[in-house]
């Protein structure tokens, strides 16, 4: 066997190994998720295209329709199930507050009148209180 054949065999072996290993790494999965516009866990950075999020309900339950007795409650999911399960409520809280910070930042970039901004910022402050209570109660 000549040197060229050995190099080709080694190249093919490494290439095949990479085809098996790389698609199963979180870095590759996150690359795919980020390129498709997925957001992800604020704690570990893994994207929602392959990680299950933990949803936390917060705030009052409101009636969406009296005729059909449908109720709604707000919810958010800044953490994956894995990170949520392996942390305490106190460790989770900064990640939830960071999500509300992002909501506020996104809203402040919008071009809206100051009275609307003031009301929306008050809503975010209320959401921050509800989320904090929900997280510290283990939801």
ChimeraX attribute file (.defattr): number of C-alpha atoms within 10 A of each C-alpha:
attribute: neighborCount
match mode: 1-to-1
recipient: residues
	/A:1	5
	/A:2	6
	/A:3	8
	/A:4	9
	/A:5	10
	/A:6	11
	/A:7	11
	/A:8	11
	/A:9	12
	/A:10	12
	/A:11	12
	/A:12	12
	/A:13	12
	/A:14	12
	/A:15	12
	/A:16	11
	/A:17	11
	/A:18	12
	/A:19	11
	/A:20	11
	/A:21	11
	/A:22	12
	/A:23	12
	/A:24	11
	/A:25	10
	/A:26	15
	/A:27	14
	/A:28	13
	/A:29	19
	/A:30	21
	/A:31	14
	/A:32	16
	/A:33	18
	/A:34	16
	/A:35	9
	/A:36	10
	/A:37	12
	/A:38	15
	/A:39	15
	/A:40	23
	/A:41	22
	/A:42	19
	/A:43	17
	/A:44	11
	/A:45	14
	/A:46	24
	/A:47	24
	/A:48	19
	/A:49	17
	/A:50	14
	/A:51	17
	/A:52	16
	/A:53	21
	/A:54	19
	/A:55	16
	/A:56	17
	/A:57	18
	/A:58	20
	/A:59	17
	/A:60	11
	/A:61	11
	/A:62	11
	/A:63	13
	/A:64	12
	/A:65	10
	/A:66	8
	/A:67	7
	/A:68	8
	/A:69	8
	/A:70	10
	/A:71	12
	/A:72	13
	/A:73	12
	/A:74	15
	/A:75	12
	/A:76	15
	/A:77	19
	/A:78	22
	/A:79	27
	/A:80	22
	/A:81	15
	/A:82	15
	/A:83	17
	/A:84	21
	/A:85	12
	/A:86	9
	/A:87	11
	/A:88	13
	/A:89	16
	/A:90	13
	/A:91	15
	/A:92	22
	/A:93	17
	/A:94	14
	/A:95	17
	/A:96	22
	/A:97	17
	/A:98	13
	/A:99	17
	/A:100	19
	/A:101	14
	/A:102	12
	/A:103	13
	/A:104	16
	/A:105	11
	/A:106	10
	/A:107	14
	/A:108	13
	/A:109	8
	/A:110	9
	/A:111	8
	/A:112	10
	/A:113	8
	/A:114	9
	/A:115	9
	/A:116	10
	/A:117	16
	/A:118	11
	/A:119	11
	/A:120	15
	/A:121	16
	/A:122	12
	/A:123	12
	/A:124	16
	/A:125	14
	/A:126	13
	/A:127	17
	/A:128	19
	/A:129	14
	/A:130	16
	/A:131	24
	/A:132	20
	/A:133	15
	/A:134	17
	/A:135	19
	/A:136	14
	/A:137	10
	/A:138	12
	/A:139	15
